[in-house]
Amino acid sequence: MSGGDWPEEFRILALNGKLDGTALVYFERMVPLWTAESPTLEHVMNRMLVPYMTTITASKGLQLMTSEKSKSRTWAEHYQYLTYVAERSGCSDLHVLQSLCKSAPPYLQSAMLARLNSQRVDYLQQATDDIKGPMTRGTGAATST
């Protein structure tokens, strides 16, 4: 079966078929409560992830976000890392943008800082634009530095 608009109940049932072990036991015990709250697959999946979510203090989040980007991580992966840390620590989207700029190599940092528009408040979109902009031009900096 592919395509189409599957009912939420069927989507939840399909997820049930993909689980096993303790995840399946937990799912089967909790799904009646979760679907009573909201009968959508998205809600059920989010509720399943709650026990695995990591809470980070704001100060630890800022510390993690300002550390140097791993050379093995692409810029897109680094952006995902920064947004995850910000979400878990309660840091603002502005911190994601600032951290992305500060973790760029010096030859890109000035170009990125020059492109920042202080009038814009869509900080994550600006960060995405930066990843697509100067970081992907020239020497392959988007994947190698």
C-alpha positions, -999 to 999 in steps of 0.1 A, spaced: 0 0 0 15 33 -10 5 69 -14 -29 82 -5 -42 98 27 -40 71 54 -62 75 85 -43 84 116 -55 51 133 -39 31 105 -7 51 107 -5 44 144 -12 7 138 16 6 112 40 21 137 29 -7 162 39 -33 136 75 -18 133 82 -21 171 95 -49 191 109 -57 226 106 -31 253 96 -4 228 66 -25 218 56 -32 254 59 5 263 40 15 231 11 -9 237 7 2 273 8 39 266 -9 43 232 -45 45 247 -35 74 269 -16 92 241 -44 88 216 -69 101 242 -47 133 243 -45 136 206 -52 108 181 -24 116 156 7 97 147 29 128 152 16 131 188 22 94 195 57 95 181 66 127 201 53 111 233 74 79 226 105 101 224 99 119 257 118 95 279 148 98 256 150 136 255 180 152 270 176 184 290 206 207 289 210 237 311 212 271 293 248 276 304 258 241 291 239 248 259 258 280 253 290 262 260 282 234 235 271 259 209 302 280 211 326 251 208 345 247 175 327 228 147 340 192 143 359 189 111 341 156 104 307 173 105 293 191 75 279 226 78 244 211 75 251 186 102 266 214 124 235 235 119 213 205 129 235 200 160 232 237 170 194 237 166 191 206 186 212 219 214 193 252 214 160 234 215 171 212 244 186 240 264 161 268 257 186 290 239 172 313 213 173 309 175 196 340 175 222 320 194 221 294 166 228 320 140 255 336 161 272 303 169 271 293 132 288 325 122 314 322 150 323 286 142 330 294 106 367 297 94 380 333 95 378 337 57 341 329 58 333 345 91 336 381 79 314 373 48 288 357 70 288 385 95 285 411 67 254 392 54 236 393 87 205 415 85 197 428 120 162 438 108 153 401 101 139 381 130 139 348 111 172 337 125 171 301 115 162 310 80 192 334 79 214 305 92 200 283 64 207 310 39 243 312 52 248 274 48 235 277 12 255 309 6 292 315 11 298 281 28 289 262 -3 309 283 -27 345 280 -36 367 255 -18 342 230 -6 341 245 28 306 232 34 319 197 38 355 198 47 361 225 73 
